[in-house]
Amino acid sequence: MAYGHYRRYTYLNRKMRLVFLGPPGIGKGTQAKIICHRFTIPHLSTGDMLRSAISAESDLGKKARTFMDRGNLVPDDVVLGMVEERLQKPDAHGGYLFDGFPRTLPQADGLNELLNRINQNLDIVLALEGDDDILIKRLSSRRTCESCGTITNLIFSPPREEGKCDECSGKLIQRNDDKPDVISERLKVYQRQTEPLITYYAEKDQLIRVNGVGTIKEVTARISKNLPDGES
């Protein structure tokens, strides 16, 4: 096997355990999917885990539903229980990427204890960063189709016909949570709850900061350069 092909093979098959952090609108989900495809590892989000557990009516899913039905946040111990179950599935044995989890210091401590218990550790915690003004502009440019729910961004993917959905010609509206004042509050919540994780993981020497502003290709290249055997 030629060296170049061998290097690419080891890169794609290396076990990688990653966490992506970043404020709303920075593009974590988009970049996470790209990196997961490259490493052939699952893209893990607590939202997906909750929906899956509730749909399967597992014990943890039923417990989570009792909180959600009352409009309460699902406690960390339930979330971490779902994370532990998810990591036991075969597709996670070769690595995984947490997108937007942990969100708080107690969750980070809980995840650290869980990983120690199952003899694993995170390789890299990658923090995508960007100015609030840019993020507010990005998010407040989103429009949602009243009919089919398709999301359109007036900056990155403007509709062919102003005010109408490309998919079904339904009316495009701005949801309340996409309005600048609401977005600003979401960013404040992020800074209050999640930014302390930057210090937490920096002290563990696991943190890498990456500028998340630019085209998808530009940001992917920056991320790739900071991963083992990274390629642009």
Secondary structure as UniProt FT lines:
FT   HELIX           3..13
FT   STRAND          16..21
FT   TURN            24..25
FT   HELIX           28..39
FT   STRAND          43..44
FT   HELIX           46..56
FT   HELIX           59..69
FT   TURN            70..71
FT   HELIX           76..87
FT   HELIX           90..92
FT   TURN            93..94
FT   STRAND          95..99
FT   HELIX           105..117
FT   TURN            118..119
FT   STRAND          124..129
FT   HELIX           132..140
FT   STRAND          142..145
FT   TURN            146..148
FT   STRAND          151..153
FT   TURN            154..156
FT   TURN            162..163
FT   TURN            166..168
FT   STRAND          171..173
FT   HELIX           176..178
FT   HELIX           180..193
FT   TURN            194..195
FT   HELIX           196..203
FT   TURN            204..205
FT   STRAND          207..211
FT   HELIX           216..225
FT   TURN            228..229
//
